[in-house]
Amino acid sequence: MEALSFGQYQLIYNAFSFGIAAMLAATLFYWLGLSQIAPKYKLAVIITGLVTFIAGYHYLRIFDSWESAFTVMDGSVELTGVAFNQAYRYVDWLLTVPLLLVELILVMSLTKSETVRKSVTLGGAAALMILLGYPGEVSGGIDGTRFIWGALSMIPFLYIVYSLFVGLSESINSQPGEVRGLINLARWVVVLSWSFYPLVYFLPFVIPMDGGTATVVIEVGYTIADVVAKAFFGVLIFMIAFRKSQSPATA
Ligand code: RET
């Protein structure tokens, strides 16, 4: 990790603080709203809250690790020698990314065997994607190692995007009218917010930038993507579950 300017240090510090607040508030919102949800959809909403709770915990740890990595005095930022722990993000994603897909699948109320099959294949691909990205991220440099692991991780990523678009489109058409639009939107939010991660990962290769700028792009970029992919996506899941709970046909 390179030394940062005071502004760069602060920007990342505040992004992490925003991450903690957004994830913990989202958790409260979903769980406090559980009484509005029919029993059939409670599991999807409980998992939605678990995802943001796990993320809120990890943002607390990330924030802590960030503070330990630097000393700030009179506006000058120095490295303490304690490494900033990149692994928290990947541990978080390993747990939450498969759960996010399971959320989407559960709220669609498919048949039991289809639910299990889709959860296992998509959840498994998501876990593989994160495991393959990890060695590239922690290697530190913007170099060949980062590029190759990132490229390998793109394979399961593209499989997931493909499955969501082609595989789930059929099930979406059989959904009740009042939630079809919302489920379609949730599918788009997954694809667009998830595409943001590889974009952030590869951006320093495309646009030459110094180490400090690359750190800001990566940390702030992942944080924004996390809030959209977990907290905002969770609100959509909550709304789908809520509408289905209100409708006599699906409750
Ligand atoms: C990596 C490595 C480079 C290639 C790809 C990646 C994809 C990461 C994704 C992460 C999604 C995380 C979510 C988190 C929280 O909700 C690992 C950056 C494709 C898609 C959704």
py3Dmol code that shows the C-alpha trace and the ligand (Angstrom):
import py3Dmol

protein = """\
ATOM      1  CA  MET A   1       0.000   0.000   0.000  1.00  0.00           C
ATOM      2  CA  GLU A   2       1.277   3.462  -0.930  1.00  0.00           C
ATOM      3  CA  ALA A   3       1.176   6.616   1.155  1.00  0.00           C
ATOM      4  CA  LEU A   4      -1.918   8.703   0.419  1.00  0.00           C
ATOM      5  CA  SER A   5      -2.710  12.406   0.450  1.00  0.00           C
ATOM      6  CA  PHE A   6      -4.871  13.627   3.329  1.00  0.00           C
ATOM      7  CA  GLY A   7      -7.841  14.060   0.953  1.00  0.00           C
ATOM      8  CA  GLN A   8      -7.506  10.517  -0.398  1.00  0.00           C
ATOM      9  CA  TYR A   9      -7.232   9.080   3.117  1.00  0.00           C
ATOM     10  CA  GLN A  10     -10.327  10.999   4.229  1.00  0.00           C
ATOM     11  CA  LEU A  11     -12.392  10.046   1.191  1.00  0.00           C
ATOM     12  CA  ILE A  12     -11.861   6.341   1.856  1.00  0.00           C
ATOM     13  CA  TYR A  13     -12.381   6.783   5.605  1.00  0.00           C
ATOM     14  CA  ASN A  14     -15.755   8.449   4.976  1.00  0.00           C
ATOM     15  CA  ALA A  15     -16.780   5.870   2.379  1.00  0.00           C
ATOM     16  CA  PHE A  16     -16.254   3.100   4.946  1.00  0.00           C
ATOM     17  CA  SER A  17     -18.226   5.046   7.547  1.00  0.00           C
ATOM     18  CA  PHE A  18     -21.065   5.430   5.014  1.00  0.00           C
ATOM     19  CA  GLY A  19     -20.876   1.678   4.381  1.00  0.00           C
ATOM     20  CA  ILE A  20     -21.322   0.864   8.082  1.00  0.00           C
ATOM     21  CA  ALA A  21     -24.329   3.196   8.428  1.00  0.00           C
ATOM     22  CA  ALA A  22     -26.040   2.046   5.214  1.00  0.00           C
ATOM     23  CA  MET A  23     -25.658  -1.677   5.951  1.00  0.00           C
ATOM     24  CA  LEU A  24     -26.747  -1.540   9.581  1.00  0.00           C
ATOM     25  CA  ALA A  25     -29.730   0.745   8.852  1.00  0.00           C
ATOM     26  CA  ALA A  26     -30.806  -1.524   5.985  1.00  0.00           C
ATOM     27  CA  THR A  27     -30.679  -4.541   8.321  1.00  0.00           C
ATOM     28  CA  LEU A  28     -32.989  -2.817  10.803  1.00  0.00           C
ATOM     29  CA  PHE A  29     -35.390  -1.831   8.020  1.00  0.00           C
ATOM     30  CA  TYR A  30     -35.813  -5.391   6.703  1.00  0.00           C
ATOM     31  CA  TRP A  31     -36.055  -7.115  10.049  1.00  0.00           C
ATOM     32  CA  LEU A  32     -38.402  -4.541  11.603  1.00  0.00           C
ATOM     33  CA  GLY A  33     -40.637  -4.962   8.550  1.00  0.00           C
ATOM     34  CA  LEU A  34     -40.836  -8.767   8.876  1.00  0.00           C
ATOM     35  CA  SER A  35     -44.290  -8.631  10.467  1.00  0.00           C
ATOM     36  CA  GLN A  36     -45.638  -7.270   7.152  1.00  0.00           C
ATOM     37  CA  ILE A  37     -44.384 -10.307   5.224  1.00  0.00           C
ATOM     38  CA  ALA A  38     -46.299 -13.576   4.678  1.00  0.00           C
ATOM     39  CA  PRO A  39     -44.663 -16.697   6.230  1.00  0.00           C
ATOM     40  CA  LYS A  40     -43.779 -18.053   2.782  1.00  0.00           C
ATOM     41  CA  TYR A  41     -41.485 -15.084   2.029  1.00  0.00           C
ATOM     42  CA  LYS A  42     -40.046 -14.486   5.500  1.00  0.00           C
ATOM     43  CA  LEU A  43     -36.918 -16.555   4.782  1.00  0.00           C
ATOM     44  CA  ALA A  44     -35.998 -14.349   1.791  1.00  0.00           C
ATOM     45  CA  VAL A  45     -36.318 -11.211   3.942  1.00  0.00           C
ATOM     46  CA  ILE A  46     -34.424 -12.763   6.874  1.00  0.00           C
ATOM     47  CA  ILE A  47     -31.552 -13.631   4.500  1.00  0.00           C
ATOM     48  CA  THR A  48     -31.639 -10.107   3.046  1.00  0.00           C
ATOM     49  CA  GLY A  49     -31.047  -8.760   6.557  1.00  0.00           C
ATOM     50  CA  LEU A  50     -28.312 -11.312   7.254  1.00  0.00           C
ATOM     51  CA  VAL A  51     -26.447 -10.142   4.142  1.00  0.00           C
ATOM     52  CA  THR A  52     -26.457  -6.485   5.219  1.00  0.00           C
ATOM     53  CA  PHE A  53     -25.694  -7.446   8.824  1.00  0.00           C
ATOM     54  CA  ILE A  54     -22.632  -9.449   7.727  1.00  0.00           C
ATOM     55  CA  ALA A  55     -21.585  -6.518   5.533  1.00  0.00           C
ATOM     56  CA  GLY A  56     -22.099  -3.996   8.356  1.00  0.00           C
ATOM     57  CA  TYR A  57     -19.849  -6.098  10.582  1.00  0.00           C
ATOM     58  CA  HIS A  58     -17.198  -6.306   7.865  1.00  0.00           C
ATOM     59  CA  TYR A  59     -17.309  -2.542   7.242  1.00  0.00           C
ATOM     60  CA  LEU A  60     -16.663  -2.032  10.958  1.00  0.00           C
ATOM     61  CA  ARG A  61     -13.620  -4.304  10.672  1.00  0.00           C
ATOM     62  CA  ILE A  62     -12.459  -2.677   7.416  1.00  0.00           C
ATOM     63  CA  PHE A  63     -12.817   0.765   9.004  1.00  0.00           C
ATOM     64  CA  ASP A  64     -10.740  -0.359  11.962  1.00  0.00           C
ATOM     65  CA  SER A  65      -8.063  -1.856   9.748  1.00  0.00           C
ATOM     66  CA  TRP A  66      -7.940   1.382   7.725  1.00  0.00           C
ATOM     67  CA  GLU A  67      -7.385   3.429  10.884  1.00  0.00           C
ATOM     68  CA  SER A  68      -4.600   1.101  12.020  1.00  0.00           C
ATOM     69  CA  ALA A  69      -2.768   1.330   8.697  1.00  0.00           C
ATOM     70  CA  PHE A  70      -2.133   5.106   8.867  1.00  0.00           C
ATOM     71  CA  THR A  71      -1.237   7.847  11.278  1.00  0.00           C
ATOM     72  CA  VAL A  72      -2.558  11.289  10.468  1.00  0.00           C
ATOM     73  CA  MET A  73      -0.817  14.323  11.906  1.00  0.00           C
ATOM     74  CA  ASP A  74      -1.215  17.967  10.892  1.00  0.00           C
ATOM     75  CA  GLY A  75      -2.788  16.898   7.610  1.00  0.00           C
ATOM     76  CA  SER A  76       0.066  14.548   6.710  1.00  0.00           C
ATOM     77  CA  VAL A  77      -0.673  10.842   6.303  1.00  0.00           C
ATOM     78  CA  GLU A  78       1.997   8.236   7.104  1.00  0.00           C
ATOM     79  CA  LEU A  79       1.908   4.451   6.875  1.00  0.00           C
ATOM     80  CA  THR A  80       2.170   2.790  10.285  1.00  0.00           C
ATOM     81  CA  GLY A  81       3.490  -0.449   8.798  1.00  0.00           C
ATOM     82  CA  VAL A  82       0.353  -2.348   9.837  1.00  0.00           C
ATOM     83  CA  ALA A  83      -1.069  -3.757   6.595  1.00  0.00           C
ATOM     84  CA  PHE A  84      -4.581  -2.763   5.532  1.00  0.00           C
ATOM     85  CA  ASN A  85      -6.536  -6.016   5.400  1.00  0.00           C
ATOM     86  CA  GLN A  86      -8.019  -6.534   1.915  1.00  0.00           C
ATOM     87  CA  ALA A  87      -9.229  -9.991   2.923  1.00  0.00           C
ATOM     88  CA  TYR A  88     -12.288  -8.688   4.828  1.00  0.00           C
ATOM     89  CA  ARG A  89     -13.986  -7.739   1.569  1.00  0.00           C
ATOM     90  CA  TYR A  90     -13.409 -11.150   0.051  1.00  0.00           C
ATOM     91  CA  VAL A  91     -14.533 -13.019   3.154  1.00  0.00           C
ATOM     92  CA  ASP A  92     -17.622 -10.833   3.135  1.00  0.00           C
ATOM     93  CA  TRP A  93     -18.339 -11.505  -0.547  1.00  0.00           C
ATOM     94  CA  LEU A  94     -17.752 -15.222  -0.155  1.00  0.00           C
ATOM     95  CA  LEU A  95     -20.591 -15.315   2.377  1.00  0.00           C
ATOM     96  CA  THR A  96     -22.924 -12.688   0.965  1.00  0.00           C
ATOM     97  CA  VAL A  97     -22.774 -13.111  -2.810  1.00  0.00           C
ATOM     98  CA  PRO A  98     -24.215 -16.654  -2.866  1.00  0.00           C
ATOM     99  CA  LEU A  99     -26.817 -15.524  -0.284  1.00  0.00           C
ATOM    100  CA  LEU A 100     -27.853 -12.618  -2.517  1.00  0.00           C
ATOM    101  CA  LEU A 101     -28.577 -15.012  -5.357  1.00  0.00           C
ATOM    102  CA  VAL A 102     -30.495 -17.322  -3.027  1.00  0.00           C
ATOM    103  CA  GLU A 103     -32.587 -14.297  -1.947  1.00  0.00           C
ATOM    104  CA  LEU A 104     -33.560 -13.586  -5.540  1.00  0.00           C
ATOM    105  CA  ILE A 105     -34.380 -17.238  -6.211  1.00  0.00           C
ATOM    106  CA  LEU A 106     -36.430 -17.655  -2.989  1.00  0.00           C
ATOM    107  CA  VAL A 107     -38.595 -14.656  -3.661  1.00  0.00           C
ATOM    108  CA  MET A 108     -39.518 -16.065  -7.060  1.00  0.00           C
ATOM    109  CA  SER A 109     -41.204 -19.078  -5.411  1.00  0.00           C
ATOM    110  CA  LEU A 110     -40.133 -21.658  -7.980  1.00  0.00           C
ATOM    111  CA  THR A 111     -40.628 -25.387  -7.452  1.00  0.00           C
ATOM    112  CA  LYS A 112     -38.556 -26.950  -4.687  1.00  0.00           C
ATOM    113  CA  SER A 113     -36.190 -28.831  -7.000  1.00  0.00           C
ATOM    114  CA  GLU A 114     -35.678 -25.774  -9.212  1.00  0.00           C
ATOM    115  CA  THR A 115     -34.952 -23.623  -6.158  1.00  0.00           C
ATOM    116  CA  VAL A 116     -32.325 -26.071  -4.914  1.00  0.00           C
ATOM    117  CA  ARG A 117     -30.753 -26.580  -8.338  1.00  0.00           C
ATOM    118  CA  LYS A 118     -30.497 -22.863  -9.142  1.00  0.00           C
ATOM    119  CA  SER A 119     -29.227 -22.033  -5.645  1.00  0.00           C
ATOM    120  CA  VAL A 120     -26.473 -24.639  -5.859  1.00  0.00           C
ATOM    121  CA  THR A 121     -25.266 -23.828  -9.390  1.00  0.00           C
ATOM    122  CA  LEU A 122     -25.497 -20.034  -9.157  1.00  0.00           C
ATOM    123  CA  GLY A 123     -24.306 -19.931  -5.519  1.00  0.00           C
ATOM    124  CA  GLY A 124     -21.401 -22.247  -6.369  1.00  0.00           C
ATOM    125  CA  ALA A 125     -20.393 -20.150  -9.390  1.00  0.00           C
ATOM    126  CA  ALA A 126     -20.519 -16.999  -7.231  1.00  0.00           C
ATOM    127  CA  ALA A 127     -18.225 -18.551  -4.618  1.00  0.00           C
ATOM    128  CA  LEU A 128     -15.774 -19.661  -7.335  1.00  0.00           C
ATOM    129  CA  MET A 129     -15.765 -16.147  -8.820  1.00  0.00           C
ATOM    130  CA  ILE A 130     -14.749 -14.623  -5.469  1.00  0.00           C
ATOM    131  CA  LEU A 131     -12.119 -17.292  -4.712  1.00  0.00           C
ATOM    132  CA  LEU A 132     -10.459 -16.719  -8.098  1.00  0.00           C
ATOM    133  CA  GLY A 133     -10.454 -12.917  -7.716  1.00  0.00           C
ATOM    134  CA  TYR A 134      -8.837 -12.999  -4.276  1.00  0.00           C
ATOM    135  CA  PRO A 135      -5.204 -13.895  -5.172  1.00  0.00           C
ATOM    136  CA  GLY A 136      -5.188 -11.089  -7.758  1.00  0.00           C
ATOM    137  CA  GLU A 137      -6.515  -8.502  -5.313  1.00  0.00           C
ATOM    138  CA  VAL A 138      -4.094  -9.279  -2.489  1.00  0.00           C
ATOM    139  CA  SER A 139      -1.063  -9.518  -4.785  1.00  0.00           C
ATOM    140  CA  GLY A 140      -1.003  -5.737  -4.373  1.00  0.00           C
ATOM    141  CA  GLY A 141       0.295  -4.513  -7.723  1.00  0.00           C
ATOM    142  CA  ILE A 142      -1.485  -3.497 -10.921  1.00  0.00           C
ATOM    143  CA  ASP A 143       0.321  -6.260 -12.796  1.00  0.00           C
ATOM    144  CA  GLY A 144       0.099  -9.614 -14.573  1.00  0.00           C
ATOM    145  CA  THR A 145      -0.886 -11.532 -11.425  1.00  0.00           C
ATOM    146  CA  ARG A 146      -3.862  -9.229 -10.840  1.00  0.00           C
ATOM    147  CA  PHE A 147      -4.834  -9.495 -14.494  1.00  0.00           C
ATOM    148  CA  ILE A 148      -4.734 -13.294 -14.798  1.00  0.00           C
ATOM    149  CA  TRP A 149      -6.717 -14.074 -11.625  1.00  0.00           C
ATOM    150  CA  GLY A 150      -9.216 -11.374 -12.547  1.00  0.00           C
ATOM    151  CA  ALA A 151      -9.623 -12.850 -16.026  1.00  0.00           C
ATOM    152  CA  LEU A 152     -10.231 -16.339 -14.539  1.00  0.00           C
ATOM    153  CA  SER A 153     -12.805 -14.892 -12.167  1.00  0.00           C
ATOM    154  CA  MET A 154     -14.649 -13.423 -15.168  1.00  0.00           C
ATOM    155  CA  ILE A 155     -15.593 -16.954 -16.325  1.00  0.00           C
ATOM    156  CA  PRO A 156     -18.016 -17.788 -13.479  1.00  0.00           C
ATOM    157  CA  PHE A 157     -19.101 -14.124 -13.504  1.00  0.00           C
ATOM    158  CA  LEU A 158     -20.209 -14.339 -17.135  1.00  0.00           C
ATOM    159  CA  TYR A 159     -21.934 -17.659 -16.429  1.00  0.00           C
ATOM    160  CA  ILE A 160     -24.002 -16.010 -13.660  1.00  0.00           C
ATOM    161  CA  VAL A 161     -24.941 -13.035 -15.818  1.00  0.00           C
ATOM    162  CA  TYR A 162     -25.901 -15.379 -18.641  1.00  0.00           C
ATOM    163  CA  SER A 163     -27.997 -17.604 -16.348  1.00  0.00           C
ATOM    164  CA  LEU A 164     -29.841 -14.661 -14.844  1.00  0.00           C
ATOM    165  CA  PHE A 165     -30.743 -13.323 -18.231  1.00  0.00           C
ATOM    166  CA  VAL A 166     -31.554 -16.443 -20.141  1.00  0.00           C
ATOM    167  CA  GLY A 167     -32.369 -19.012 -17.466  1.00  0.00           C
ATOM    168  CA  LEU A 168     -34.511 -16.840 -15.227  1.00  0.00           C
ATOM    169  CA  SER A 169     -36.357 -14.938 -17.942  1.00  0.00           C
ATOM    170  CA  GLU A 170     -38.745 -17.833 -18.415  1.00  0.00           C
ATOM    171  CA  SER A 171     -39.595 -17.998 -14.714  1.00  0.00           C
ATOM    172  CA  ILE A 172     -40.080 -14.235 -14.655  1.00  0.00           C
ATOM    173  CA  ASN A 173     -42.809 -14.468 -17.264  1.00  0.00           C
ATOM    174  CA  SER A 174     -44.745 -16.862 -15.062  1.00  0.00           C
ATOM    175  CA  GLN A 175     -44.669 -14.447 -12.089  1.00  0.00           C
ATOM    176  CA  PRO A 176     -47.845 -12.594 -11.069  1.00  0.00           C
ATOM    177  CA  GLY A 177     -48.247  -9.279 -12.895  1.00  0.00           C
ATOM    178  CA  GLU A 178     -47.837  -7.001  -9.875  1.00  0.00           C
ATOM    179  CA  VAL A 179     -44.279  -8.206  -9.169  1.00  0.00           C
ATOM    180  CA  ARG A 180     -43.014  -9.084 -12.639  1.00  0.00           C
ATOM    181  CA  GLY A 181     -41.633  -5.580 -13.174  1.00  0.00           C
ATOM    182  CA  LEU A 182     -39.966  -5.545  -9.745  1.00  0.00           C
ATOM    183  CA  ILE A 183     -38.319  -8.941 -10.230  1.00  0.00           C
ATOM    184  CA  ASN A 184     -37.087  -7.844 -13.631  1.00  0.00           C
ATOM    185  CA  LEU A 185     -35.689  -4.671 -12.043  1.00  0.00           C
ATOM    186  CA  ALA A 186     -33.991  -6.733  -9.310  1.00  0.00           C
ATOM    187  CA  ARG A 187     -32.382  -8.881 -12.013  1.00  0.00           C
ATOM    188  CA  TRP A 188     -31.074  -5.748 -13.755  1.00  0.00           C
ATOM    189  CA  VAL A 189     -29.784  -4.288 -10.485  1.00  0.00           C
ATOM    190  CA  VAL A 190     -27.844  -7.528  -9.928  1.00  0.00           C
ATOM    191  CA  VAL A 191     -26.289  -7.460 -13.383  1.00  0.00           C
ATOM    192  CA  LEU A 192     -25.428  -3.742 -13.398  1.00  0.00           C
ATOM    193  CA  SER A 193     -24.180  -3.476  -9.808  1.00  0.00           C
ATOM    194  CA  TRP A 194     -22.191  -6.720 -10.124  1.00  0.00           C
ATOM    195  CA  SER A 195     -20.570  -5.483 -13.349  1.00  0.00           C
ATOM    196  CA  PHE A 196     -19.271  -2.542 -11.363  1.00  0.00           C
ATOM    197  CA  TYR A 197     -16.884  -4.831  -9.401  1.00  0.00           C
ATOM    198  CA  PRO A 198     -14.822  -6.146 -12.344  1.00  0.00           C
ATOM    199  CA  LEU A 199     -14.920  -2.603 -13.775  1.00  0.00           C
ATOM    200  CA  VAL A 200     -13.331  -1.239 -10.587  1.00  0.00           C
ATOM    201  CA  TYR A 201     -10.884  -4.160 -10.462  1.00  0.00           C
ATOM    202  CA  PHE A 202      -9.661  -3.627 -14.046  1.00  0.00           C
ATOM    203  CA  LEU A 203      -9.932   0.183 -14.260  1.00  0.00           C
ATOM    204  CA  PRO A 204      -6.328   0.845 -13.153  1.00  0.00           C
ATOM    205  CA  PHE A 205      -5.199  -1.240 -16.167  1.00  0.00           C
ATOM    206  CA  VAL A 206      -7.246   0.837 -18.601  1.00  0.00           C
ATOM    207  CA  ILE A 207      -6.638   4.310 -17.171  1.00  0.00           C
ATOM    208  CA  PRO A 208      -3.072   4.761 -15.946  1.00  0.00           C
ATOM    209  CA  MET A 209      -3.160   6.154 -12.403  1.00  0.00           C
ATOM    210  CA  ASP A 210      -0.771   6.486  -9.468  1.00  0.00           C
ATOM    211  CA  GLY A 211      -1.014   4.131  -6.489  1.00  0.00           C
ATOM    212  CA  GLY A 212      -2.977   6.554  -4.296  1.00  0.00           C
ATOM    213  CA  THR A 213      -5.613   7.192  -6.978  1.00  0.00           C
ATOM    214  CA  ALA A 214      -5.907   3.456  -7.685  1.00  0.00           C
ATOM    215  CA  THR A 215      -6.539   2.824  -3.959  1.00  0.00           C
ATOM    216  CA  VAL A 216      -9.295   5.462  -3.909  1.00  0.00           C
ATOM    217  CA  VAL A 217     -10.961   4.065  -7.057  1.00  0.00           C
ATOM    218  CA  ILE A 218     -10.861   0.515  -5.702  1.00  0.00           C
ATOM    219  CA  GLU A 219     -12.034   1.211  -2.134  1.00  0.00           C
ATOM    220  CA  VAL A 220     -14.671   3.856  -2.905  1.00  0.00           C
ATOM    221  CA  GLY A 221     -15.823   1.944  -6.007  1.00  0.00           C
ATOM    222  CA  TYR A 222     -16.333  -1.345  -4.142  1.00  0.00           C
ATOM    223  CA  THR A 223     -18.127   0.466  -1.320  1.00  0.00           C
ATOM    224  CA  ILE A 224     -20.653   2.120  -3.660  1.00  0.00           C
ATOM    225  CA  ALA A 225     -21.180  -1.187  -5.484  1.00  0.00           C
ATOM    226  CA  ASP A 226     -21.706  -2.993  -2.149  1.00  0.00           C
ATOM    227  CA  VAL A 227     -24.361  -0.540  -0.986  1.00  0.00           C
ATOM    228  CA  VAL A 228     -26.270  -0.859  -4.281  1.00  0.00           C
ATOM    229  CA  ALA A 229     -25.858  -4.648  -4.557  1.00  0.00           C
ATOM    230  CA  LYS A 230     -26.848  -5.355  -0.942  1.00  0.00           C
ATOM    231  CA  ALA A 231     -28.851  -2.524   0.644  1.00  0.00           C
ATOM    232  CA  PHE A 232     -30.696  -1.152  -2.413  1.00  0.00           C
ATOM    233  CA  PHE A 233     -31.178  -4.632  -3.903  1.00  0.00           C
ATOM    234  CA  GLY A 234     -32.524  -5.734  -0.510  1.00  0.00           C
ATOM    235  CA  VAL A 235     -35.186  -3.020  -0.602  1.00  0.00           C
ATOM    236  CA  LEU A 236     -36.362  -4.437  -3.947  1.00  0.00           C
ATOM    237  CA  ILE A 237     -36.481  -7.943  -2.476  1.00  0.00           C
ATOM    238  CA  PHE A 238     -38.445  -6.587   0.490  1.00  0.00           C
ATOM    239  CA  MET A 239     -40.929  -4.866  -1.864  1.00  0.00           C
ATOM    240  CA  ILE A 240     -41.400  -8.036  -3.926  1.00  0.00           C
ATOM    241  CA  ALA A 241     -42.019 -10.082  -0.775  1.00  0.00           C
ATOM    242  CA  PHE A 242     -44.365  -7.379   0.569  1.00  0.00           C
ATOM    243  CA  ARG A 243     -46.443  -7.186  -2.627  1.00  0.00           C
ATOM    244  CA  LYS A 244     -46.689 -10.945  -2.910  1.00  0.00           C
ATOM    245  CA  SER A 245     -47.783 -11.077   0.748  1.00  0.00           C
ATOM    246  CA  GLN A 246     -50.588  -8.575   0.020  1.00  0.00           C
ATOM    247  CA  SER A 247     -51.873 -10.397  -3.027  1.00  0.00           C
ATOM    248  CA  PRO A 248     -54.348 -13.230  -2.287  1.00  0.00           C
ATOM    249  CA  ALA A 249     -53.089 -15.192  -5.299  1.00  0.00           C
ATOM    250  CA  THR A 250     -49.535 -15.562  -4.021  1.00  0.00           C
ATOM    251  CA  ALA A 251     -49.629 -15.032  -0.234  1.00  0.00           C
TER     252      ALA A 251
END
"""
ligand_1 = """\
21
RET
C -13.678 -9.666 -8.833
C -12.327 -9.950 -9.477
C -12.252 -9.501 -10.879
C -13.248 -10.206 -11.743
C -14.590 -10.245 -11.130
C -14.827 -9.936 -9.794
C -16.221 -9.884 -9.385
C -16.732 -9.530 -8.237
C -18.113 -9.423 -7.944
C -18.444 -9.184 -6.671
C -19.738 -8.985 -6.180
C -19.910 -8.668 -4.928
C -21.136 -8.378 -4.305
C -21.014 -8.033 -3.034
C -21.966 -7.642 -2.137
O -23.105 -7.666 -2.157
C -13.757 -10.608 -7.651
C -13.667 -8.214 -8.360
C -15.719 -10.652 -12.045
C -19.145 -9.576 -9.000
C -22.406 -8.463 -5.027
"""
view = py3Dmol.view(width=600, height=400)
view.addModel(protein, "pdb")
view.setStyle({"model": 0}, {"cartoon": {"style": "trace"}})
view.addModel(ligand_1, "xyz")
view.setStyle({"model": 1}, {"stick": {}})
view.zoomTo()
view.show()
